[in-house]
Amino acid sequence: MVMLDLMIVVLALPAVQASFRVTAATTQWALSIYGLSFGGFLLLGGKAGDLRGRRRVLVTGLATFSLASALGGVAPTVQWFIAARALQGLGAALVSPTAFAAATTLFADARRGNRVIAIWSALSGIAFPVGSMLGGLLVAGPGWRWVMFVNVPLGLLGCLLAPRLLPRDEATGRVRRLDVTGSLTATAGLVALVWALSQGNARGWGSALIDLPALAAVALLIAFVAIERHAADPVLRLETFRNRSLVGANIATLLGNAGLLASLFGLSFFLQRSLSLGPETSGLAFVPTAVVFVISTNLSPWMGSRLPARLLVVAGSIAMAVGFAMYSRMDASAGFLVPFVLGSVFVGLFGLALPVIFTVGVAGVPAAHRGAASGLLNTSQQIGGALGLAILAIVQSAARSPSALGAVPRTAADVIGAQHGFIACAVFLIIGAAAAISLIRPDPARAGAA
């Protein structure tokens, strides 16, 4: 449900923008605020499961996600819709880590446990193509509000089944108290930072509406570091960053998701606005990337046993950057198809890197802290997506400005803005590849010694 939500909402955003008659930069916050809320509270959600019991936290998260979905579906204004998406992100932060932890601890023997992880990975992989097709069909059929309503019966079903199918679990005792202050401070700081970045061109760099949130972001993030340094049970242990390979893996996944989510946002608008494709056709257009991604993700463990881990991370990142570079050559003419198809194949090859990034991110980390290391990687993914969207807004706004284009028609200006946005996405991945080369050890199992 959580994985499906991303692609379903991405396909609906052009319709959401038209319904509320707002700018694309405002609509972008439906994705940004979800990612920031999800990422900001993800580590807290995992610890809440340890402290309060995973079944209880899972049901609470499902109920929160379902309620937020229903509120988003009936939203009378875009501000209401964005607030509902923030609440959805909180629900997802409670659901995702506790569901995975519950699933993997149900079976004592390694063979059955590995089967559970394989099923989990397969469901995550098919969420991409299913979400894109379902999102297109819902928007073209009953309307964009149903991309929110579809979560409600799924979430309620989970709430009903969890108490019957999952055993009652007790607190593990590893966490004495939840670091709510740290999570709130980090999330507020990231929201302020993304606001300043995404609104700078529109409201003017140097204006009070930009400078004050930027200063608040710096102050809040510094406060977060101070809180974590002195907290008895911090949501993020700062000593984790002494592991170079873990730092490299987090930078790679942060920048990888920054490019991926920004490109999905840009593609959705390009296909539906610049090419005038329907939402259902646009949904089908994402399937080639999804298919290649699923295949390459399944090949990655086999290749990882034969090739250095950082080589696969670099190869997947560079392949995705090449795909974005091909996207940047698309225009509104009939010739868009070749760069789009080739670009989709290369973007899907990022699946070679993603499983290895998670393997490297926890290799060399003491067993007691591997859950936190895994949670940090997921947090980096969500925050990277939000930062990528903010930077995309800066690049597209600058590329479409009158000073840059002169008297170019609006449709052509949108295409040029999209092309520059895809180039920015490629830069994210190149920087991520450079971080992987310089930080990830050839033998990540010894990374903890750094």
Summary of the structure (lengths in Angstrom):
residues: 450
radius of gyration: 21.1
end to end distance: 38.2
largest distance: 67.3
contacts: 1708
relative contact order: 0.13
helix: 83%
strand: 0%
